[in-house]
Amino acid sequence: MSGTGKTVTRVDLCEAVYQKVGLSRTESSAFVELVLKEITDCLEKGETVKLSSFGSFMVRKKGQRIGRNPKTGTEVPISPRRVMVFKPSAILKQRINGHAGEKTLNGEATKPE
């Protein structure tokens, strides 16, 4: 899977808010930081963050399991932990795949007839 190679950073997000919303650069930066902090705080508490037309961020608990060192083949226990999962919305999936205007059937883009 190849992309454009561009990584969007906090600075890029702040600049986009500055350009499109009209806040000062300082206010734009504070706004972006506030939104990211709120998302982080909610995830830290184990809450699901749903952003309409974008997707959902959620925390899942993974139990302890046995893994294998690929180099040596030695079995090692992997401790239980929490992992963050992102599930994109059907709308975001369609936009990524270039099907922005098509209707969905069971969450999948339908082919035009």
PyRosetta script that sets phi, psi and omega in degrees:
from pyrosetta import init, pose_from_sequence

init()
pose = pose_from_sequence("MSGTGKTVTRVDLCEAVYQKVGLSRTESSAFVELVLKEITDCLEKGETVKLSSFGSFMVRKKGQRIGRNPKTGTEVPISPRRVMVFKPSAILKQRINGHAGEKTLNGEATKPE")
pose.set_psi(1, 119.7)
pose.set_omega(1, -179.6)
pose.set_phi(2, -114.6)
pose.set_psi(2, 144.6)
pose.set_omega(2, 178.7)
pose.set_phi(3, -117.9)
pose.set_psi(3, -165.5)
pose.set_omega(3, -179.1)
pose.set_phi(4, -81.5)
pose.set_psi(4, -13.4)
pose.set_omega(4, -179.5)
pose.set_phi(5, 88.8)
pose.set_psi(5, -5.0)
pose.set_omega(5, -179.1)
pose.set_phi(6, -84.9)
pose.set_psi(6, 131.2)
pose.set_omega(6, 173.8)
pose.set_phi(7, -109.9)
pose.set_psi(7, 127.1)
pose.set_omega(7, 178.9)
pose.set_phi(8, -87.7)
pose.set_psi(8, 126.0)
pose.set_omega(8, -177.3)
pose.set_phi(9, -106.8)
pose.set_psi(9, 174.6)
pose.set_omega(9, 174.7)
pose.set_phi(10, -57.8)
pose.set_psi(10, -40.5)
pose.set_omega(10, 179.5)
pose.set_phi(11, -60.7)
pose.set_psi(11, -41.9)
pose.set_omega(11, 178.4)
pose.set_phi(12, -63.1)
pose.set_psi(12, -42.1)
pose.set_omega(12, 178.9)
pose.set_phi(13, -64.5)
pose.set_psi(13, -43.7)
pose.set_omega(13, 177.8)
pose.set_phi(14, -60.6)
pose.set_psi(14, -42.5)
pose.set_omega(14, 179.8)
pose.set_phi(15, -65.0)
pose.set_psi(15, -39.2)
pose.set_omega(15, 178.6)
pose.set_phi(16, -64.1)
pose.set_psi(16, -42.1)
pose.set_omega(16, 177.4)
pose.set_phi(17, -63.8)
pose.set_psi(17, -43.6)
pose.set_omega(17, 178.8)
pose.set_phi(18, -58.0)
pose.set_psi(18, -46.7)
pose.set_omega(18, -176.1)
pose.set_phi(19, -70.9)
pose.set_psi(19, -40.2)
pose.set_omega(19, -170.5)
pose.set_phi(20, -95.7)
pose.set_psi(20, -26.9)
pose.set_omega(20, -176.1)
pose.set_phi(21, -99.6)
pose.set_psi(21, -30.6)
pose.set_omega(21, 177.5)
pose.set_phi(22, 94.1)
pose.set_psi(22, 8.6)
pose.set_omega(22, 173.9)
pose.set_phi(23, -74.5)
pose.set_psi(23, 162.7)
pose.set_omega(23, 175.0)
pose.set_phi(24, -67.8)
pose.set_psi(24, 166.2)
pose.set_omega(24, 178.7)
pose.set_phi(25, -61.2)
pose.set_psi(25, -39.9)
pose.set_omega(25, 179.3)
pose.set_phi(26, -64.8)
pose.set_psi(26, -45.2)
pose.set_omega(26, 178.8)
pose.set_phi(27, -65.5)
pose.set_psi(27, -39.7)
pose.set_omega(27, 178.7)
pose.set_phi(28, -61.7)
pose.set_psi(28, -44.6)
pose.set_omega(28, 178.8)
pose.set_phi(29, -63.0)
pose.set_psi(29, -44.3)
pose.set_omega(29, 179.4)
pose.set_phi(30, -63.3)
pose.set_psi(30, -39.0)
pose.set_omega(30, 179.5)
pose.set_phi(31, -63.4)
pose.set_psi(31, -49.7)
pose.set_omega(31, 180.0)
pose.set_phi(32, -60.5)
pose.set_psi(32, -44.9)
pose.set_omega(32, 179.1)
pose.set_phi(33, -61.4)
pose.set_psi(33, -40.0)
pose.set_omega(33, 179.3)
pose.set_phi(34, -63.9)
pose.set_psi(34, -44.3)
pose.set_omega(34, 178.9)
pose.set_phi(35, -63.4)
pose.set_psi(35, -46.2)
pose.set_omega(35, -179.8)
pose.set_phi(36, -64.5)
pose.set_psi(36, -38.3)
pose.set_omega(36, 178.6)
pose.set_phi(37, -65.5)
pose.set_psi(37, -41.3)
pose.set_omega(37, 179.5)
pose.set_phi(38, -63.4)
pose.set_psi(38, -43.8)
pose.set_omega(38, 177.5)
pose.set_phi(39, -61.4)
pose.set_psi(39, -46.4)
pose.set_omega(39, -179.9)
pose.set_phi(40, -61.1)
pose.set_psi(40, -45.6)
pose.set_omega(40, -179.3)
pose.set_phi(41, -61.5)
pose.set_psi(41, -42.1)
pose.set_omega(41, 178.9)
pose.set_phi(42, -63.9)
pose.set_psi(42, -44.6)
pose.set_omega(42, 179.3)
pose.set_phi(43, -64.6)
pose.set_psi(43, -38.7)
pose.set_omega(43, 179.5)
pose.set_phi(44, -60.6)
pose.set_psi(44, -34.4)
pose.set_omega(44, 179.1)
pose.set_phi(45, -81.8)
pose.set_psi(45, -2.8)
pose.set_omega(45, 179.5)
pose.set_phi(46, 87.8)
pose.set_psi(46, 10.8)
pose.set_omega(46, 179.2)
pose.set_phi(47, -82.2)
pose.set_psi(47, 154.5)
pose.set_omega(47, 175.2)
pose.set_phi(48, -91.0)
pose.set_psi(48, 135.8)
pose.set_omega(48, 177.7)
pose.set_phi(49, -108.2)
pose.set_psi(49, 114.2)
pose.set_omega(49, 180.0)
pose.set_phi(50, -109.2)
pose.set_psi(50, 124.2)
pose.set_omega(50, 177.0)
pose.set_phi(51, -114.4)
pose.set_psi(51, 111.3)
pose.set_omega(51, -176.7)
pose.set_phi(52, -53.1)
pose.set_psi(52, 136.8)
pose.set_omega(52, 179.6)
pose.set_phi(53, 66.3)
pose.set_psi(53, 6.6)
pose.set_omega(53, 179.0)
pose.set_phi(54, -121.3)
pose.set_psi(54, -60.8)
pose.set_omega(54, 178.8)
pose.set_phi(55, 156.7)
pose.set_psi(55, -171.1)
pose.set_omega(55, -177.6)
pose.set_phi(56, -126.1)
pose.set_psi(56, 137.0)
pose.set_omega(56, 172.0)
pose.set_phi(57, -104.7)
pose.set_psi(57, 132.3)
pose.set_omega(57, 177.9)
pose.set_phi(58, -144.0)
pose.set_psi(58, 158.5)
pose.set_omega(58, 178.8)
pose.set_phi(59, -106.6)
pose.set_psi(59, 130.3)
pose.set_omega(59, 177.3)
pose.set_phi(60, -117.9)
pose.set_psi(60, 146.3)
pose.set_omega(60, 176.8)
pose.set_phi(61, -95.1)
pose.set_psi(61, 131.5)
pose.set_omega(61, 175.8)
pose.set_phi(62, -112.0)
pose.set_psi(62, 131.1)
pose.set_omega(62, -179.7)
pose.set_phi(63, -79.2)
pose.set_psi(63, 171.7)
pose.set_omega(63, 177.7)
pose.set_phi(64, -66.6)
pose.set_psi(64, 143.7)
pose.set_omega(64, 177.9)
pose.set_phi(65, -150.0)
pose.set_psi(65, 168.9)
pose.set_omega(65, 178.7)
pose.set_phi(66, -97.6)
pose.set_psi(66, 126.9)
pose.set_omega(66, 175.8)
pose.set_phi(67, -112.6)
pose.set_psi(67, 178.1)
pose.set_omega(67, -178.4)
pose.set_phi(68, -133.7)
pose.set_psi(68, 131.3)
pose.set_omega(68, 175.0)
pose.set_phi(69, -69.6)
pose.set_psi(69, 116.6)
pose.set_omega(69, -175.9)
pose.set_phi(70, -64.9)
pose.set_psi(70, -25.1)
pose.set_omega(70, -178.4)
pose.set_phi(71, -78.4)
pose.set_psi(71, -43.1)
pose.set_omega(71, -175.3)
pose.set_phi(72, -104.4)
pose.set_psi(72, -19.7)
pose.set_omega(72, -177.7)
pose.set_phi(73, 82.3)
pose.set_psi(73, 1.6)
pose.set_omega(73, -178.9)
pose.set_phi(74, -71.9)
pose.set_psi(74, 135.5)
pose.set_omega(74, 176.5)
pose.set_phi(75, -78.4)
pose.set_psi(75, 136.6)
pose.set_omega(75, 178.0)
pose.set_phi(76, -136.7)
pose.set_psi(76, 141.0)
pose.set_omega(76, 177.9)
pose.set_phi(77, -74.8)
pose.set_psi(77, 138.1)
pose.set_omega(77, 174.9)
pose.set_phi(78, -105.3)
pose.set_psi(78, 120.6)
pose.set_omega(78, -173.9)
pose.set_phi(79, -68.6)
pose.set_psi(79, 154.7)
pose.set_omega(79, 177.4)
pose.set_phi(80, -64.3)
pose.set_psi(80, 147.1)
pose.set_omega(80, -178.5)
pose.set_phi(81, -159.1)
pose.set_psi(81, 171.2)
pose.set_omega(81, 175.0)
pose.set_phi(82, -107.3)
pose.set_psi(82, 138.8)
pose.set_omega(82, 179.5)
pose.set_phi(83, -125.6)
pose.set_psi(83, 148.4)
pose.set_omega(83, 178.3)
pose.set_phi(84, -94.2)
pose.set_psi(84, 134.0)
pose.set_omega(84, -177.9)
pose.set_phi(85, -124.5)
pose.set_psi(85, 139.6)
pose.set_omega(85, 174.9)
pose.set_phi(86, -115.9)
pose.set_psi(86, 129.4)
pose.set_omega(86, 176.3)
pose.set_phi(87, -118.0)
pose.set_psi(87, 110.9)
pose.set_omega(87, -178.7)
pose.set_phi(88, -68.2)
pose.set_psi(88, 149.1)
pose.set_omega(88, 176.5)
pose.set_phi(89, -73.1)
pose.set_psi(89, 162.9)
pose.set_omega(89, 177.2)
pose.set_phi(90, -61.2)
pose.set_psi(90, -35.8)
pose.set_omega(90, 179.6)
pose.set_phi(91, -64.5)
pose.set_psi(91, -43.9)
pose.set_omega(91, 178.6)
pose.set_phi(92, -64.5)
pose.set_psi(92, -42.0)
pose.set_omega(92, 178.0)
pose.set_phi(93, -58.8)
pose.set_psi(93, -43.3)
pose.set_omega(93, 179.7)
pose.set_phi(94, -63.6)
pose.set_psi(94, -43.5)
pose.set_omega(94, -179.1)
pose.set_phi(95, -63.8)
pose.set_psi(95, -41.1)
pose.set_omega(95, 179.8)
pose.set_phi(96, -63.8)
pose.set_psi(96, -36.1)
pose.set_omega(96, -177.8)
pose.set_phi(97, -93.0)
pose.set_psi(97, 8.5)
pose.set_omega(97, 175.0)
pose.set_phi(98, 75.5)
pose.set_psi(98, 25.9)
pose.set_omega(98, -179.3)
pose.set_phi(99, -119.8)
pose.set_psi(99, 44.0)
pose.set_omega(99, -172.0)
pose.set_phi(100, -59.5)
pose.set_psi(100, -34.4)
pose.set_omega(100, -175.0)
pose.set_phi(101, -93.8)
pose.set_psi(101, -3.6)
pose.set_omega(101, -174.0)
pose.set_phi(102, -84.4)
pose.set_psi(102, 150.5)
pose.set_omega(102, 176.9)
pose.set_phi(103, -78.7)
pose.set_psi(103, 160.5)
pose.set_omega(103, 179.9)
pose.set_phi(104, -110.1)
pose.set_psi(104, 152.5)
pose.set_omega(104, 174.4)
pose.set_phi(105, -131.4)
pose.set_psi(105, 110.8)
pose.set_omega(105, -176.1)
pose.set_phi(106, 58.2)
pose.set_psi(106, 38.4)
pose.set_omega(106, 175.6)
pose.set_phi(107, 80.3)
pose.set_psi(107, -1.3)
pose.set_omega(107, -179.5)
pose.set_phi(108, -108.9)
pose.set_psi(108, 147.2)
pose.set_omega(108, 177.7)
pose.set_phi(109, -68.3)
pose.set_psi(109, 136.5)
pose.set_omega(109, 177.7)
pose.set_phi(110, -92.6)
pose.set_psi(110, 151.2)
pose.set_omega(110, 178.9)
pose.set_phi(111, -86.4)
pose.set_psi(111, 136.6)
pose.set_omega(111, 178.0)
pose.set_phi(112, -65.5)
pose.set_psi(112, 144.2)
pose.set_omega(112, -177.7)
pose.set_phi(113, -97.1)
pose.dump_pdb("model.pdb")
